[in-house]
Amino acid sequence: MNLTTLKYFIEVASLGSITKAAKEAYVSQSAVSKTIKQLENEIGVKLFDREGRTIQLNQQGKLFYSYVSDSLNLLNRGIKAVQNSKNIDEQPLNVLFTVASPLISKIVLRMQDVLPNISLNIHQKNSFAKDLEQFDFIISTEEIPHFNSIPIITEEIMIGAKKGLLPNKDFIKTKDLNQFVFIGLDSETELQQTIDQFLTAQKIKLNYQYQSDEPATVRQLIVNGLGIGFVPAISWHSFDSKNIKKAHIVPDPPYRTIYLNTPHNNLTDSQRLFSNEIANVFLEERNSEPK
C-alpha cells in the first residue's frame, strides 16, 4: 500500500466511477481498476459494491474512507507546514528571564538547531518591569496580568551547599535552618521573594552573610563553600552537581511554579517553535532530576 493507491481509492470513492477517477489522475482506467483490486486484496476486505459500470463504497469501504481521508488531510497539512517553514518569520525574539537563568544557554543551543536564523534578545533584569509589552516572552514565577500565561513546571526548592558543609543526610528540618550561614539573593528577585514568603510563614529568621542580585554570583559563593543557599530542584538541576550536596526541606518544603508569559494572542511560526522548545527544555530537566 502506498500513497498513490490511497489517492486512487479516494478519487474512485468520491466520484463513484473508475473511469472518472482515471481521467482525473491522467492514467488508464485499467491502472486504477488494478490498483483498487490490489488494495482490497492487501487488506483482505472488499471496499466497493459493483453493479455494471457503477461502483459504490460498501459499509467497510465507508469506514476505511473516513480514516484514509483524515490521514491524507493531515499529511497535506504537514506538507504545507514544512513548505511554509522555509519562509519562516525571521524577526528577532525578545525574551525576559526573571528566573531559571541556568537554563538560558541550553535554550539558546536548542534554538540554534530549530531556528538558526532567529536572533534572540535576552534580558534578565527586572528594571524592564514597566514596559513588559516589548517582550515576546517572559519566563517568570508570576502570571502577568493581561498576558497569556502557561505553567511550565512546578519545582521544589531545596537546600544546596558545598559537600562537607551539611550533615550527610538528604533532609534538613525547617526548625534547623537557622543553625547555618546562608547565601541569598536580593529581596527584589522572584526566587528570594518566594523563599521569604516561605520563611515568614514558618516564622524563621535566617542568618544571611552574603546577598546578591545576581543568581550566578550566589551559585559561585555556594560552590566556594562560603555558606548554604536555596536551590530550585529543576531549573538549577545542573548546578555543579559533582561538588554540591542538595537536601530536601522537611516537613513542608517550599515550591514555585514557573510560567511562560506572552502578550501575543496569535503566535507566529517562530514564536510557536520557541515556546515549544522552552517547554521541552524544562521537561527534559524535570525528567533528568534524581528521584
C-alpha positions as CSV (number, residue, x, y, z in Angstrom):
1,M,0.0,0.0,0.0
2,N,1.4,3.4,-1.0
3,L,0.3,7.0,-1.2
4,T,-0.8,6.7,-4.9
5,T,-3.0,3.7,-4.0
6,L,-4.8,5.7,-1.3
7,K,-5.2,8.7,-3.6
8,Y,-6.8,6.5,-6.3
9,F,-9.1,5.0,-3.6
10,I,-10.3,8.4,-2.5
11,E,-10.9,9.5,-6.1
12,V,-12.9,6.4,-7.0
13,A,-14.9,6.7,-3.8
14,S,-15.6,10.4,-4.3
15,L,-16.5,10.2,-8.0
16,G,-18.3,6.8,-7.9
17,S,-16.6,5.9,-11.1
18,I,-13.3,4.3,-12.1
19,T,-13.4,5.9,-15.5
20,K,-13.8,9.4,-14.0
21,A,-11.1,8.7,-11.4
22,A,-8.7,7.6,-14.2
23,K,-9.4,10.7,-16.1
24,E,-8.7,12.9,-13.1
25,A,-5.4,11.2,-12.5
26,Y,-4.4,11.2,-16.1
27,V,-3.9,7.4,-16.1
28,S,-5.6,4.5,-17.8
29,Q,-8.8,3.0,-16.5
30,S,-7.2,-0.4,-16.2
31,A,-4.4,1.0,-14.0
32,V,-6.9,2.4,-11.5
33,S,-9.1,-0.7,-11.5
34,K,-6.0,-2.9,-10.9
35,T,-4.8,-0.7,-8.1
36,I,-8.2,-0.9,-6.3
37,K,-8.3,-4.7,-6.6
38,Q,-4.7,-4.9,-5.2
39,L,-5.8,-2.6,-2.3
40,E,-8.7,-4.9,-1.5
41,N,-6.6,-8.0,-1.7
42,E,-3.9,-6.4,0.5
43,I,-6.3,-5.6,3.4
44,G,-8.4,-8.6,2.8
45,V,-11.7,-6.7,2.6
46,K,-14.0,-5.7,-0.3
47,L,-14.4,-1.9,-0.2
48,F,-16.8,-1.4,-3.1
49,D,-20.1,-2.8,-4.3
50,R,-20.0,-3.1,-8.1
51,E,-23.1,-3.2,-10.3
52,G,-22.4,-2.9,-14.0
53,R,-20.4,0.3,-14.5
54,T,-21.4,1.8,-11.2
55,I,-19.2,1.4,-8.1
56,Q,-20.1,2.5,-4.6
57,L,-18.5,2.2,-1.2
58,N,-19.9,-0.6,1.0
59,Q,-20.0,-0.4,4.8
60,Q,-16.4,-1.5,5.2
61,G,-15.4,0.9,2.4
62,K,-17.1,3.9,4.1
63,L,-15.3,3.1,7.4
64,F,-11.9,2.8,5.6
65,Y,-12.6,6.0,3.6
66,S,-13.1,8.1,6.8
67,Y,-9.6,7.0,8.1
68,V,-7.8,7.5,4.7
69,S,-9.5,10.9,4.2
70,D,-8.4,12.1,7.6
71,S,-4.9,10.7,7.1
72,L,-4.4,12.4,3.7
73,N,-5.8,15.7,5.1
74,L,-3.3,15.5,7.9
75,L,-0.5,14.7,5.5
76,N,-1.4,17.7,3.3
77,R,-1.3,20.0,6.4
78,G,2.1,18.7,7.3
79,I,3.4,19.3,3.7
80,K,2.1,22.9,3.8
81,A,3.6,23.5,7.3
82,V,7.0,22.3,6.1
83,Q,6.8,24.3,2.9
84,N,5.8,27.5,4.8
85,S,8.6,27.0,7.3
86,K,11.1,27.8,4.5
87,N,9.8,31.3,4.7
88,I,9.5,31.5,8.5
89,D,9.4,34.9,10.1
90,E,13.0,35.9,11.0
91,Q,12.1,38.8,13.2
92,P,14.2,38.8,16.5
93,L,12.6,37.4,19.6
94,N,12.8,39.5,22.8
95,V,12.8,37.3,25.9
96,L,12.9,38.2,29.6
97,F,14.1,35.6,32.1
98,T,13.3,36.7,35.6
99,V,14.0,33.2,36.8
100,A,15.7,30.0,35.5
101,S,18.9,31.7,34.3
102,P,21.0,28.4,34.4
103,L,18.8,27.1,31.5
104,I,19.4,30.1,29.2
105,S,22.4,28.5,27.5
106,K,20.6,25.2,26.9
107,I,17.6,27.1,25.4
108,V,19.9,29.1,23.1
109,L,21.7,26.0,21.9
110,R,18.3,24.4,21.2
111,M,17.2,27.4,19.2
112,Q,20.4,27.3,17.1
113,D,19.1,23.9,15.9
114,V,15.4,24.8,15.5
115,L,15.6,28.4,14.4
116,P,19.2,29.1,13.3
117,N,18.4,32.4,11.6
118,I,16.4,33.9,14.5
119,S,18.1,36.5,16.8
120,L,17.3,36.2,20.5
121,N,17.5,39.4,22.6
122,I,17.8,38.0,26.1
123,H,17.2,40.1,29.2
124,Q,17.4,39.2,32.9
125,K,16.8,42.4,34.8
126,N,13.5,43.4,36.5
127,S,14.2,47.0,35.5
128,F,12.2,46.4,32.4
129,A,9.1,45.7,34.5
130,K,7.3,48.9,33.5
131,D,7.4,48.0,29.8
132,L,6.6,44.3,29.6
133,E,4.8,44.6,26.3
134,Q,8.1,44.9,24.5
135,F,8.8,41.2,25.1
136,D,7.6,38.3,23.1
137,F,8.0,36.0,26.1
138,I,8.6,36.4,29.8
139,I,9.8,33.4,31.9
140,S,8.6,34.2,35.4
141,T,7.1,32.8,38.6
142,E,4.3,35.3,38.2
143,E,1.3,35.2,36.0
144,I,1.4,38.6,34.3
145,P,-1.9,40.5,34.1
146,H,-3.4,40.7,30.5
147,F,-0.8,38.2,29.2
148,N,-1.3,34.6,28.2
149,S,0.3,32.6,30.9
150,I,1.1,28.9,30.7
151,P,2.6,27.0,33.6
152,I,5.7,25.1,32.5
153,I,6.8,23.4,35.7
154,T,6.3,23.3,39.4
155,E,9.5,22.7,41.3
156,E,10.6,22.1,44.8
157,I,13.2,24.4,46.4
158,M,15.9,22.6,48.2
159,I,19.0,23.4,50.2
160,G,22.3,23.4,48.4
161,A,25.9,23.5,49.8
162,K,29.4,22.5,49.1
163,K,29.9,18.9,50.1
164,G,31.0,18.6,53.7
165,L,29.1,21.7,54.9
166,L,25.8,19.8,55.5
167,P,25.2,16.7,57.6
168,N,25.4,13.6,55.4
169,K,21.6,13.4,55.1
170,D,19.1,14.0,52.3
171,F,16.8,16.0,54.5
172,I,17.0,19.2,56.7
173,K,14.3,20.1,59.2
174,T,12.8,23.5,58.9
175,K,13.5,24.3,62.5
176,D,17.2,23.6,62.0
177,L,17.8,26.1,59.1
178,N,18.7,29.0,61.4
179,Q,21.8,27.0,62.5
180,F,23.6,27.7,59.2
181,V,25.2,30.6,57.5
182,F,23.2,31.5,54.3
183,I,23.9,33.0,50.9
184,G,20.9,34.6,49.4
185,L,19.5,36.7,46.6
186,D,18.4,40.3,46.7
187,S,14.9,40.7,48.1
188,E,13.8,42.2,44.7
189,T,14.4,38.8,42.9
190,E,11.4,36.5,42.4
191,L,13.2,33.4,43.9
192,Q,14.1,35.3,47.1
193,Q,10.6,36.6,47.4
194,T,9.3,33.0,47.2
195,I,11.8,32.0,49.9
196,D,11.0,35.0,52.1
197,Q,7.3,34.1,51.9
198,F,8.1,30.6,53.0
199,L,10.3,31.7,55.9
200,T,7.7,34.2,57.1
201,A,5.0,31.5,57.1
202,Q,7.4,29.2,59.1
203,K,8.3,32.1,61.4
204,I,12.0,31.6,60.7
205,K,14.7,34.3,60.5
206,L,17.9,33.3,58.8
207,N,21.5,34.4,59.1
208,Y,22.3,35.8,55.6
209,Q,26.0,36.7,55.5
210,Y,26.1,37.3,51.7
211,Q,23.3,38.5,49.4
212,S,23.5,39.4,45.7
213,D,21.1,40.4,42.9
214,E,22.9,38.0,40.5
215,P,22.0,34.3,40.8
216,A,25.3,33.4,39.2
217,T,27.2,35.1,42.0
218,V,25.1,33.3,44.6
219,R,25.8,29.9,42.9
220,Q,29.5,30.7,42.8
221,L,29.6,31.6,46.5
222,I,27.8,28.4,47.4
223,V,30.3,26.4,45.3
224,N,33.2,28.1,47.1
225,G,31.8,26.9,50.5
226,L,31.0,30.4,51.9
227,G,27.6,29.3,53.0
228,I,24.5,27.4,52.0
229,G,21.6,28.5,49.9
230,F,18.2,27.7,48.4
231,V,18.4,25.8,45.2
232,P,15.4,25.2,42.8
233,A,15.4,21.5,42.1
234,I,14.7,21.6,38.3
235,S,15.7,25.0,36.9
236,W,19.0,24.8,38.9
237,H,19.3,21.0,38.4
238,S,22.6,21.0,36.6
239,F,24.2,23.4,39.1
240,D,27.6,21.9,39.8
241,S,26.1,18.6,40.8
242,K,29.6,17.0,41.4
243,N,30.5,19.4,44.2
244,I,27.2,20.4,45.6
245,K,25.2,18.4,48.1
246,K,21.4,19.0,48.0
247,A,18.9,18.3,50.7
248,H,15.1,18.4,51.0
249,I,13.5,20.8,53.5
250,V,11.0,18.9,55.7
251,P,8.3,18.6,56.7
252,D,6.8,21.2,54.3
253,P,9.3,22.2,51.6
254,P,8.7,25.4,49.5
255,Y,7.6,25.1,45.9
256,R,7.3,27.5,43.0
257,T,5.6,27.4,39.6
258,I,7.4,28.9,36.5
259,Y,5.2,30.4,33.8
260,L,5.7,31.2,30.1
261,N,4.0,34.6,29.6
262,T,3.3,36.2,26.2
263,P,1.4,39.3,25.2
264,H,0.5,37.7,21.9
265,N,-2.8,36.1,21.3
266,N,-1.7,34.6,17.9
267,L,1.9,33.4,17.7
268,T,4.0,33.5,14.6
269,D,5.7,30.3,13.5
270,S,9.0,31.3,15.1
271,Q,7.2,32.3,18.3
272,R,5.4,29.0,18.4
273,L,8.6,27.0,17.8
274,F,10.3,29.0,20.5
275,S,7.6,28.4,23.1
276,N,7.6,24.6,22.3
277,E,11.3,24.4,22.8
278,I,11.2,26.3,26.0
279,A,8.7,23.8,27.3
280,N,10.8,20.9,26.0
281,V,14.0,22.1,27.8
282,F,12.2,22.4,31.2
283,L,10.6,19.0,30.6
284,E,14.0,17.4,29.9
285,E,15.4,18.9,33.1
286,R,12.5,17.6,35.1
287,N,12.8,14.1,33.7
288,S,16.6,14.1,34.5
289,E,16.0,15.2,38.1
290,P,17.1,12.4,40.5
291,K,14.1,10.7,42.0
